């Protein structure tokens, strides 16, 4: 088990009404690495991301128990600024959600929310984040076009760039390539691999091949429980729990 990392869960349980979706999850996410969460549909993978990003605040019947610590501070304390938590932990969703504005303004919008820039500064930052997302060379001559004209794979990388522009510390990905074709998926995977040097990344996937390509660490969820967690080389090739082994070999899905 990993015992060091800025982000950790301590006996976290989540309920939707009377239904318990996550059961006493304790987990430390390793810094500057890519952790992949795997498990069957309905096992709680997306709920895990939502509880980290405090998106469950918007679900009336949801209840969260336990602690989620970021730099040893519980993000569910009453006095916590939820906007700041979401800024620190950017979420890349399954389907890209570009803003109804130009490619340029999709990046500039978030930047201008926090401070005023000279045009030259803004131009440099837009280029910086588009480069970080691996998109600059493809869009540098069409920055004023509507973002909706981009391919869906390009839109997903634009959403990644837009998320990076508000300077998160942790990147959460909820099956971020599930709506993409194979080449676009590889493009997003490549950028996530590049970014892990400077960010802590937690990605949910239902594709074991992708987990094998991406993961430094793997967490296996089953029926709301954390069954196994450790280096990908161990969990994916020599799992300790028979349930993990059954999932990886396709006996349960």
C-alpha angles and dihedrals in degrees: 000000000000113000100179129067139106093248122056140157121218116199093322118184126178128199131191099201105306094341115099109215101172121034121206097315115190114180139145116210111219115238122246094010140096117254118189123203114210134178143115122299111282095024095118103264097132092040088057091058093044092053090052093049092042091237089136087072085081094054108087099205095042119112126187124201129184129031135296109196126199111182087346092303120116108238090207095062111129094242096051117120103234092199090060092049091053090047090054092046110043117195123215106198131207096258118043113245108198119185116251093254140078125307089249094049093049087068098033094051095070093041093054092051091071105037146349119267136192111244091249091053091048091050091053093049094048088053092046095055095041088053091049089055092047093243107104099092091051097050108024092106095046105043093132094055119104111271089228090072091067120099114261090254091052090047090056091052089047088055088050090051091047090051092049091051092070088055104241120189096209128038119209119194122192103199088312095183100042093104095044136093117246096264093047089047091054090049091055091044090052092053092048090051090051093047098052091081088071104023140048106239129197116184131182116211138166091199113093092194089058092049089054091050097045113026129102087170132018131207117194117205123192126177090343096309129111100236101175140359132178146098111336091235089062104036096046098042106028109018116185098210120069090222091058090048091050092051094047092048092047098248089124124029 
